[in-house]
């Protein structure tokens, strides 16, 4: 429905590969959750982004 309305969708709290797979099938635009990264400090986020930015998860 969101896509038909021209809206983007973001799913929060993704903890399993099965949840991520379902969101890919239903064309969710973005996700966040423990499956992708655990909570971390700002300095850890900066390091992670510097090291892994090109390998971001793509749903489409």
MARRODREN-541494 format. One record per residue (C-alpha): residue number from 1; residue in one letter; z, x, y. Coordinates in nm, 3 decimals. Each point is the difference from the previous one (the first is absolute). Example, Ala and Ser with C-alpha at 12.3 -4.5 7.8 and 13.67 -1.06 7.14 Angstrom:
<tises>
> 1  a  0.780  1.230  -0.450
> 2  s  -0.066  0.137  0.344
</tises>
This chain:
<tises>
> 1  x  0.000  0.000  0.000
> 2  x  0.084  0.282  0.241
> 3  x  -0.345  0.155  -0.040
> 4  x  -0.166  -0.335  0.073
> 5  x  0.206  -0.020  0.320
> 6  x  -0.097  0.355  0.100
> 7  x  0.351  0.131  -0.058
> 8  x  0.116  0.315  -0.180
> 9  x  0.264  -0.016  -0.273
> 10  x  0.281  0.247  -0.069
> 11  x  0.212  -0.024  -0.316
> 12  x  0.351  0.145  0.008
> 13  x  0.232  0.099  -0.283
> 14  x  -0.262  0.117  -0.252
> 15  x  0.191  0.154  -0.292
> 16  x  -0.237  -0.009  -0.299
> 17  x  -0.357  0.094  -0.080
> 18  x  -0.058  -0.359  -0.118
> 19  x  0.092  -0.130  0.346
> 20  x  -0.237  0.248  0.164
> 21  x  -0.279  -0.094  -0.241
> 22  x  0.044  -0.370  0.079
> 23  x  -0.011  0.069  0.374
> 24  x  -0.322  0.196  -0.045
> 25  x  -0.153  -0.295  -0.186
> 26  x  0.102  -0.240  0.275
> 27  x  -0.134  0.228  0.275
> 28  x  0.327  0.081  0.178
> 29  x  -0.067  0.236  0.293
> 30  x  0.310  0.222  -0.012
> 31  x  0.315  0.051  -0.205
> 32  x  0.334  0.174  0.022
> 33  x  0.285  0.044  -0.241
> 34  x  0.189  0.225  -0.242
> 35  x  -0.309  0.043  -0.220
> 36  x  -0.165  0.198  0.279
> 37  x  0.298  0.174  0.161
> 38  x  0.378  -0.018  0.004
> 39  x  0.191  -0.024  0.331
> 40  x  0.006  0.338  0.177
> 41  x  0.099  0.174  0.322
> 42  x  -0.240  0.040  0.292
> 43  x  -0.048  0.369  -0.076
> 44  x  -0.087  -0.081  -0.361
> 45  x  -0.256  -0.257  0.116
> 46  x  -0.161  0.256  0.231
> 47  x  -0.027  0.249  -0.287
> 48  x  -0.139  -0.263  -0.239
> 49  x  -0.263  -0.112  0.251
> 50  x  -0.105  0.358  0.076
> 51  x  -0.033  0.080  -0.372
> 52  x  -0.151  -0.322  -0.137
> 53  x  -0.172  -0.198  0.275
> 54  x  -0.348  0.021  -0.162
> 55  x  0.132  -0.152  -0.324
> 56  x  0.121  -0.332  0.146
> 57  x  -0.016  -0.299  -0.232
> 58  x  -0.312  -0.207  0.057
> 59  x  0.001  -0.358  -0.121
> 60  x  -0.365  -0.088  0.060
</tises>
